Amino acid sequence: MELRSSAFTNNTPIPARFSRDGENVSPPLEWSGLPDEAVELALICEDPDAPRGTFVHWLVGGIAPMDAALDVGQTPEGSVVGRNDFGNTGWDGPQPPPGAAHRYYFRLYALSAPANLRPGFDADQLRRAAASNEADSATLIGLFQR
């Protein structure tokens, strides 16, 4: 599986437009090479460099395998959105403290069984679903610095 963005490449800066200091819209993503057994996709974006430990910025489950991309600010029709660590549902972009660049891991999971996630689900629920039903996954890392 491969996950990529037209806004940035692996290990390069995420444009400020996608940050909380900018327009705070989710970046465009596209993927390919899904396994045949994928019945659902799930997405997480998290910052492992946050001062208090890994910080979740975005959770989306229930993405149909026939979807191959997300446009800027888009949530797939029929998907389920989780609660991020800002306490909001949907995307909340980078807003690290000033200093060194933080890494933002976008992980797309292809699941071999439905995760049955409910609106407002959390990262632990997504991780449990991925641990028991992951057919494959792909990661894209973006950097952001203030």
mmCIF file of the C-alpha atoms, coordinates in Angstrom:
data_MODEL
# 
_entry.id   MODEL 
# 
loop_
_atom_site.group_PDB 
_atom_site.id 
_atom_site.type_symbol 
_atom_site.label_atom_id 
_atom_site.label_alt_id 
_atom_site.label_comp_id 
_atom_site.label_asym_id 
_atom_site.label_entity_id 
_atom_site.label_seq_id 
_atom_site.pdbx_PDB_ins_code 
_atom_site.Cartn_x 
_atom_site.Cartn_y 
_atom_site.Cartn_z 
_atom_site.occupancy 
_atom_site.B_iso_or_equiv 
_atom_site.pdbx_formal_charge 
_atom_site.auth_seq_id 
_atom_site.auth_comp_id 
_atom_site.auth_asym_id 
_atom_site.auth_atom_id 
_atom_site.pdbx_PDB_model_num 
ATOM 1   C CA . MET A 1 1   ? 0.000   0.000  0.000  1.00 0.00 ? 1   MET A CA 1 
ATOM 2   C CA . GLU A 1 2   ? 1.126   3.556  -0.638 1.00 0.00 ? 2   GLU A CA 1 
ATOM 3   C CA . LEU A 1 3   ? -0.149  6.796  0.930  1.00 0.00 ? 3   LEU A CA 1 
ATOM 4   C CA . ARG A 1 4   ? 0.811   10.171 -0.553 1.00 0.00 ? 4   ARG A CA 1 
ATOM 5   C CA . SER A 1 5   ? -0.225  13.817 -0.736 1.00 0.00 ? 5   SER A CA 1 
ATOM 6   C CA . SER A 1 6   ? -0.011  16.402 -3.504 1.00 0.00 ? 6   SER A CA 1 
ATOM 7   C CA . ALA A 1 7   ? 0.645   19.037 -0.791 1.00 0.00 ? 7   ALA A CA 1 
ATOM 8   C CA . PHE A 1 8   ? 3.856   17.504 0.636  1.00 0.00 ? 8   PHE A CA 1 
ATOM 9   C CA . THR A 1 9   ? 6.044   14.437 0.244  1.00 0.00 ? 9   THR A CA 1 
ATOM 10  C CA . ASN A 1 10  ? 7.305   12.027 2.857  1.00 0.00 ? 10  ASN A CA 1 
ATOM 11  C CA . ASN A 1 11  ? 9.433   13.748 5.531  1.00 0.00 ? 11  ASN A CA 1 
ATOM 12  C CA . THR A 1 12  ? 8.943   17.250 4.099  1.00 0.00 ? 12  THR A CA 1 
ATOM 13  C CA . PRO A 1 13  ? 7.110   20.248 5.592  1.00 0.00 ? 13  PRO A CA 1 
ATOM 14  C CA . ILE A 1 14  ? 3.321   20.363 5.670  1.00 0.00 ? 14  ILE A CA 1 
ATOM 15  C CA . PRO A 1 15  ? 2.230   23.739 4.220  1.00 0.00 ? 15  PRO A CA 1 
ATOM 16  C CA . ALA A 1 16  ? 0.993   26.245 6.826  1.00 0.00 ? 16  ALA A CA 1 
ATOM 17  C CA . ARG A 1 17  ? -2.437  26.270 5.138  1.00 0.00 ? 17  ARG A CA 1 
ATOM 18  C CA . PHE A 1 18  ? -3.188  22.933 6.820  1.00 0.00 ? 18  PHE A CA 1 
ATOM 19  C CA . SER A 1 19  ? -2.149  24.073 10.312 1.00 0.00 ? 19  SER A CA 1 
ATOM 20  C CA . ARG A 1 20  ? -4.306  25.615 13.034 1.00 0.00 ? 20  ARG A CA 1 
ATOM 21  C CA . ASP A 1 21  ? -2.426  28.863 12.367 1.00 0.00 ? 21  ASP A CA 1 
ATOM 22  C CA . GLY A 1 22  ? -3.550  28.680 8.731  1.00 0.00 ? 22  GLY A CA 1 
ATOM 23  C CA . GLU A 1 23  ? -6.877  27.582 7.243  1.00 0.00 ? 23  GLU A CA 1 
ATOM 24  C CA . ASN A 1 24  ? -6.948  24.444 9.425  1.00 0.00 ? 24  ASN A CA 1 
ATOM 25  C CA . VAL A 1 25  ? -8.179  22.247 6.574  1.00 0.00 ? 25  VAL A CA 1 
ATOM 26  C CA . SER A 1 26  ? -7.068  18.655 6.126  1.00 0.00 ? 26  SER A CA 1 
ATOM 27  C CA . PRO A 1 27  ? -4.469  18.036 3.411  1.00 0.00 ? 27  PRO A CA 1 
ATOM 28  C CA . PRO A 1 28  ? -5.254  16.101 0.249  1.00 0.00 ? 28  PRO A CA 1 
ATOM 29  C CA . LEU A 1 29  ? -4.391  12.406 0.466  1.00 0.00 ? 29  LEU A CA 1 
ATOM 30  C CA . GLU A 1 30  ? -4.451  9.594  -2.051 1.00 0.00 ? 30  GLU A CA 1 
ATOM 31  C CA . TRP A 1 31  ? -3.613  5.931  -1.840 1.00 0.00 ? 31  TRP A CA 1 
ATOM 32  C CA . SER A 1 32  ? -3.081  2.878  -3.972 1.00 0.00 ? 32  SER A CA 1 
ATOM 33  C CA . GLY A 1 33  ? -2.232  -0.798 -3.722 1.00 0.00 ? 33  GLY A CA 1 
ATOM 34  C CA . LEU A 1 34  ? -5.008  -1.827 -1.350 1.00 0.00 ? 34  LEU A CA 1 
ATOM 35  C CA . PRO A 1 35  ? -5.150  -5.555 -0.574 1.00 0.00 ? 35  PRO A CA 1 
ATOM 36  C CA . ASP A 1 36  ? -8.074  -7.464 -2.071 1.00 0.00 ? 36  ASP A CA 1 
ATOM 37  C CA . GLU A 1 37  ? -9.395  -8.380 1.379  1.00 0.00 ? 37  GLU A CA 1 
ATOM 38  C CA . ALA A 1 38  ? -9.840  -4.708 2.425  1.00 0.00 ? 38  ALA A CA 1 
ATOM 39  C CA . VAL A 1 39  ? -13.475 -4.050 3.374  1.00 0.00 ? 39  VAL A CA 1 
ATOM 40  C CA . GLU A 1 40  ? -12.879 -0.747 5.164  1.00 0.00 ? 40  GLU A CA 1 
ATOM 41  C CA . LEU A 1 41  ? -10.166 1.877  5.528  1.00 0.00 ? 41  LEU A CA 1 
ATOM 42  C CA . ALA A 1 42  ? -9.314  3.905  8.625  1.00 0.00 ? 42  ALA A CA 1 
ATOM 43  C CA . LEU A 1 43  ? -7.035  6.914  8.986  1.00 0.00 ? 43  LEU A CA 1 
ATOM 44  C CA . ILE A 1 44  ? -5.187  8.489  11.889 1.00 0.00 ? 44  ILE A CA 1 
ATOM 45  C CA . CYS A 1 45  ? -2.878  11.506 12.025 1.00 0.00 ? 45  CYS A CA 1 
ATOM 46  C CA . GLU A 1 46  ? -0.774  11.894 15.148 1.00 0.00 ? 46  GLU A CA 1 
ATOM 47  C CA . ASP A 1 47  ? 2.243   13.818 16.434 1.00 0.00 ? 47  ASP A CA 1 
ATOM 48  C CA . PRO A 1 48  ? 4.599   11.634 18.519 1.00 0.00 ? 48  PRO A CA 1 
ATOM 49  C CA . ASP A 1 49  ? 6.793   14.664 19.309 1.00 0.00 ? 49  ASP A CA 1 
ATOM 50  C CA . ALA A 1 50  ? 4.176   16.527 21.363 1.00 0.00 ? 50  ALA A CA 1 
ATOM 51  C CA . PRO A 1 51  ? 5.430   17.657 24.802 1.00 0.00 ? 51  PRO A CA 1 
ATOM 52  C CA . ARG A 1 52  ? 2.993   15.437 26.740 1.00 0.00 ? 52  ARG A CA 1 
ATOM 53  C CA . GLY A 1 53  ? 3.227   12.391 24.480 1.00 0.00 ? 53  GLY A CA 1 
ATOM 54  C CA . THR A 1 54  ? 1.596   11.384 21.211 1.00 0.00 ? 54  THR A CA 1 
ATOM 55  C CA . PHE A 1 55  ? -1.122  13.853 20.207 1.00 0.00 ? 55  PHE A CA 1 
ATOM 56  C CA . VAL A 1 56  ? -3.941  12.808 17.837 1.00 0.00 ? 56  VAL A CA 1 
ATOM 57  C CA . HIS A 1 57  ? -5.007  15.336 15.185 1.00 0.00 ? 57  HIS A CA 1 
ATOM 58  C CA . TRP A 1 58  ? -7.428  13.342 13.030 1.00 0.00 ? 58  TRP A CA 1 
ATOM 59  C CA . LEU A 1 59  ? -9.396  10.089 13.128 1.00 0.00 ? 59  LEU A CA 1 
ATOM 60  C CA . VAL A 1 60  ? -11.572 8.773  10.297 1.00 0.00 ? 60  VAL A CA 1 
ATOM 61  C CA . GLY A 1 61  ? -13.034 5.276  10.059 1.00 0.00 ? 61  GLY A CA 1 
ATOM 62  C CA . GLY A 1 62  ? -15.486 3.558  7.772  1.00 0.00 ? 62  GLY A CA 1 
ATOM 63  C CA . ILE A 1 63  ? -13.822 4.777  4.565  1.00 0.00 ? 63  ILE A CA 1 
ATOM 64  C CA . ALA A 1 64  ? -15.003 2.699  1.616  1.00 0.00 ? 64  ALA A CA 1 
ATOM 65  C CA . PRO A 1 65  ? -12.179 0.796  -0.128 1.00 0.00 ? 65  PRO A CA 1 
ATOM 66  C CA . MET A 1 66  ? -13.350 2.064  -3.518 1.00 0.00 ? 66  MET A CA 1 
ATOM 67  C CA . ASP A 1 67  ? -12.440 5.617  -2.431 1.00 0.00 ? 67  ASP A CA 1 
ATOM 68  C CA . ALA A 1 68  ? -8.889  6.340  -3.561 1.00 0.00 ? 68  ALA A CA 1 
ATOM 69  C CA . ALA A 1 69  ? -8.379  9.891  -2.339 1.00 0.00 ? 69  ALA A CA 1 
ATOM 70  C CA . LEU A 1 70  ? -9.479  12.707 -0.060 1.00 0.00 ? 70  LEU A CA 1 
ATOM 71  C CA . ASP A 1 71  ? -9.493  16.259 -1.378 1.00 0.00 ? 71  ASP A CA 1 
ATOM 72  C CA . VAL A 1 72  ? -8.534  19.275 0.738  1.00 0.00 ? 72  VAL A CA 1 
ATOM 73  C CA . GLY A 1 73  ? -10.837 19.500 3.759  1.00 0.00 ? 73  GLY A CA 1 
ATOM 74  C CA . GLN A 1 74  ? -12.842 16.458 2.674  1.00 0.00 ? 74  GLN A CA 1 
ATOM 75  C CA . THR A 1 75  ? -14.282 13.694 4.819  1.00 0.00 ? 75  THR A CA 1 
ATOM 76  C CA . PRO A 1 76  ? -15.495 10.708 2.791  1.00 0.00 ? 76  PRO A CA 1 
ATOM 77  C CA . GLU A 1 77  ? -19.230 10.246 2.469  1.00 0.00 ? 77  GLU A CA 1 
ATOM 78  C CA . GLY A 1 78  ? -20.408 7.472  4.764  1.00 0.00 ? 78  GLY A CA 1 
ATOM 79  C CA . SER A 1 79  ? -17.298 7.609  6.952  1.00 0.00 ? 79  SER A CA 1 
ATOM 80  C CA . VAL A 1 80  ? -17.222 8.014  10.734 1.00 0.00 ? 80  VAL A CA 1 
ATOM 81  C CA . VAL A 1 81  ? -15.181 10.774 12.362 1.00 0.00 ? 81  VAL A CA 1 
ATOM 82  C CA . GLY A 1 82  ? -13.455 10.400 15.704 1.00 0.00 ? 82  GLY A CA 1 
ATOM 83  C CA . ARG A 1 83  ? -12.540 12.857 18.453 1.00 0.00 ? 83  ARG A CA 1 
ATOM 84  C CA . ASN A 1 84  ? -9.014  14.288 18.309 1.00 0.00 ? 84  ASN A CA 1 
ATOM 85  C CA . ASP A 1 85  ? -6.903  15.365 21.277 1.00 0.00 ? 85  ASP A CA 1 
ATOM 86  C CA . PHE A 1 86  ? -8.086  18.974 20.950 1.00 0.00 ? 86  PHE A CA 1 
ATOM 87  C CA . GLY A 1 87  ? -11.488 17.539 21.935 1.00 0.00 ? 87  GLY A CA 1 
ATOM 88  C CA . ASN A 1 88  ? -12.994 18.140 18.484 1.00 0.00 ? 88  ASN A CA 1 
ATOM 89  C CA . THR A 1 89  ? -14.271 15.797 15.805 1.00 0.00 ? 89  THR A CA 1 
ATOM 90  C CA . GLY A 1 90  ? -12.584 16.098 12.444 1.00 0.00 ? 90  GLY A CA 1 
ATOM 91  C CA . TRP A 1 91  ? -9.239  17.561 11.460 1.00 0.00 ? 91  TRP A CA 1 
ATOM 92  C CA . ASP A 1 92  ? -7.291  19.924 13.652 1.00 0.00 ? 92  ASP A CA 1 
ATOM 93  C CA . GLY A 1 93  ? -3.925  20.629 12.114 1.00 0.00 ? 93  GLY A CA 1 
ATOM 94  C CA . PRO A 1 94  ? -0.448  21.131 13.501 1.00 0.00 ? 94  PRO A CA 1 
ATOM 95  C CA . GLN A 1 95  ? 0.092   23.693 16.244 1.00 0.00 ? 95  GLN A CA 1 
ATOM 96  C CA . PRO A 1 96  ? 3.286   22.624 18.008 1.00 0.00 ? 96  PRO A CA 1 
ATOM 97  C CA . PRO A 1 97  ? 5.102   24.875 20.449 1.00 0.00 ? 97  PRO A CA 1 
ATOM 98  C CA . PRO A 1 98  ? 7.840   27.018 18.883 1.00 0.00 ? 98  PRO A CA 1 
ATOM 99  C CA . GLY A 1 99  ? 11.101  25.182 18.385 1.00 0.00 ? 99  GLY A CA 1 
ATOM 100 C CA . ALA A 1 100 ? 12.069  21.983 16.632 1.00 0.00 ? 100 ALA A CA 1 
ATOM 101 C CA . ALA A 1 101 ? 9.962   20.503 13.855 1.00 0.00 ? 101 ALA A CA 1 
ATOM 102 C CA . HIS A 1 102 ? 7.371   17.913 14.843 1.00 0.00 ? 102 HIS A CA 1 
ATOM 103 C CA . ARG A 1 103 ? 6.567   14.820 12.800 1.00 0.00 ? 103 ARG A CA 1 
ATOM 104 C CA . TYR A 1 104 ? 2.963   14.147 11.793 1.00 0.00 ? 104 TYR A CA 1 
ATOM 105 C CA . TYR A 1 105 ? 2.262   10.518 10.974 1.00 0.00 ? 105 TYR A CA 1 
ATOM 106 C CA . PHE A 1 106 ? -0.655  9.934  8.615  1.00 0.00 ? 106 PHE A CA 1 
ATOM 107 C CA . ARG A 1 107 ? -1.468  6.203  8.774  1.00 0.00 ? 107 ARG A CA 1 
ATOM 108 C CA . LEU A 1 108 ? -4.008  4.538  6.557  1.00 0.00 ? 108 LEU A CA 1 
ATOM 109 C CA . TYR A 1 109 ? -5.168  1.078  7.592  1.00 0.00 ? 109 TYR A CA 1 
ATOM 110 C CA . ALA A 1 110 ? -6.828  -1.423 5.268  1.00 0.00 ? 110 ALA A CA 1 
ATOM 111 C CA . LEU A 1 111 ? -9.085  -3.556 7.445  1.00 0.00 ? 111 LEU A CA 1 
ATOM 112 C CA . SER A 1 112 ? -10.264 -7.040 6.563  1.00 0.00 ? 112 SER A CA 1 
ATOM 113 C CA . ALA A 1 113 ? -13.419 -6.702 8.696  1.00 0.00 ? 113 ALA A CA 1 
ATOM 114 C CA . PRO A 1 114 ? -15.642 -3.737 9.563  1.00 0.00 ? 114 PRO A CA 1 
ATOM 115 C CA . ALA A 1 115 ? -14.367 -1.781 12.572 1.00 0.00 ? 115 ALA A CA 1 
ATOM 116 C CA . ASN A 1 116 ? -17.884 -0.684 13.599 1.00 0.00 ? 116 ASN A CA 1 
ATOM 117 C CA . LEU A 1 117 ? -16.558 2.589  14.968 1.00 0.00 ? 117 LEU A CA 1 
ATOM 118 C CA . ARG A 1 118 ? -19.129 5.101  16.205 1.00 0.00 ? 118 ARG A CA 1 
ATOM 119 C CA . PRO A 1 119 ? -18.995 8.889  15.781 1.00 0.00 ? 119 PRO A CA 1 
ATOM 120 C CA . GLY A 1 120 ? -16.596 10.417 18.295 1.00 0.00 ? 120 GLY A CA 1 
ATOM 121 C CA . PHE A 1 121 ? -14.486 7.239  18.642 1.00 0.00 ? 121 PHE A CA 1 
ATOM 122 C CA . ASP A 1 122 ? -10.971 7.629  20.042 1.00 0.00 ? 122 ASP A CA 1 
ATOM 123 C CA . ALA A 1 123 ? -7.521  6.572  18.899 1.00 0.00 ? 123 ALA A CA 1 
ATOM 124 C CA . ASP A 1 124 ? -7.418  3.520  21.183 1.00 0.00 ? 124 ASP A CA 1 
ATOM 125 C CA . GLN A 1 125 ? -10.613 2.178  19.602 1.00 0.00 ? 125 GLN A CA 1 
ATOM 126 C CA . LEU A 1 126 ? -9.100  2.625  16.145 1.00 0.00 ? 126 LEU A CA 1 
ATOM 127 C CA . ARG A 1 127 ? -5.843  0.980  17.187 1.00 0.00 ? 127 ARG A CA 1 
ATOM 128 C CA . ARG A 1 128 ? -7.720  -2.033 18.617 1.00 0.00 ? 128 ARG A CA 1 
ATOM 129 C CA . ALA A 1 129 ? -9.681  -2.412 15.374 1.00 0.00 ? 129 ALA A CA 1 
ATOM 130 C CA . ALA A 1 130 ? -6.474  -2.195 13.352 1.00 0.00 ? 130 ALA A CA 1 
ATOM 131 C CA . ALA A 1 131 ? -4.642  -4.664 15.593 1.00 0.00 ? 131 ALA A CA 1 
ATOM 132 C CA . SER A 1 132 ? -7.292  -7.345 15.107 1.00 0.00 ? 132 SER A CA 1 
ATOM 133 C CA . ASN A 1 133 ? -8.244  -6.724 11.451 1.00 0.00 ? 133 ASN A CA 1 
ATOM 134 C CA . GLU A 1 134 ? -5.307  -5.031 9.690  1.00 0.00 ? 134 GLU A CA 1 
ATOM 135 C CA . ALA A 1 135 ? -4.739  -6.403 6.198  1.00 0.00 ? 135 ALA A CA 1 
ATOM 136 C CA . ASP A 1 136 ? -2.138  -3.732 5.365  1.00 0.00 ? 136 ASP A CA 1 
ATOM 137 C CA . SER A 1 137 ? -1.196  -0.144 6.174  1.00 0.00 ? 137 SER A CA 1 
ATOM 138 C CA . ALA A 1 138 ? 0.717   2.789  4.751  1.00 0.00 ? 138 ALA A CA 1 
ATOM 139 C CA . THR A 1 139 ? 2.320   5.806  6.401  1.00 0.00 ? 139 THR A CA 1 
ATOM 140 C CA . LEU A 1 140 ? 3.125   9.317  5.207  1.00 0.00 ? 140 LEU A CA 1 
ATOM 141 C CA . ILE A 1 141 ? 5.128   11.617 7.490  1.00 0.00 ? 141 ILE A CA 1 
ATOM 142 C CA . GLY A 1 142 ? 4.859   15.395 7.275  1.00 0.00 ? 142 GLY A CA 1 
ATOM 143 C CA . LEU A 1 143 ? 6.880   17.921 9.251  1.00 0.00 ? 143 LEU A CA 1 
ATOM 144 C CA . PHE A 1 144 ? 5.715   21.174 10.822 1.00 0.00 ? 144 PHE A CA 1 
ATOM 145 C CA . GLN A 1 145 ? 7.617   23.793 12.773 1.00 0.00 ? 145 GLN A CA 1 
ATOM 146 C CA . ARG A 1 146 ? 6.613   27.102 14.373 1.00 0.00 ? 146 ARG A CA 1 
# 
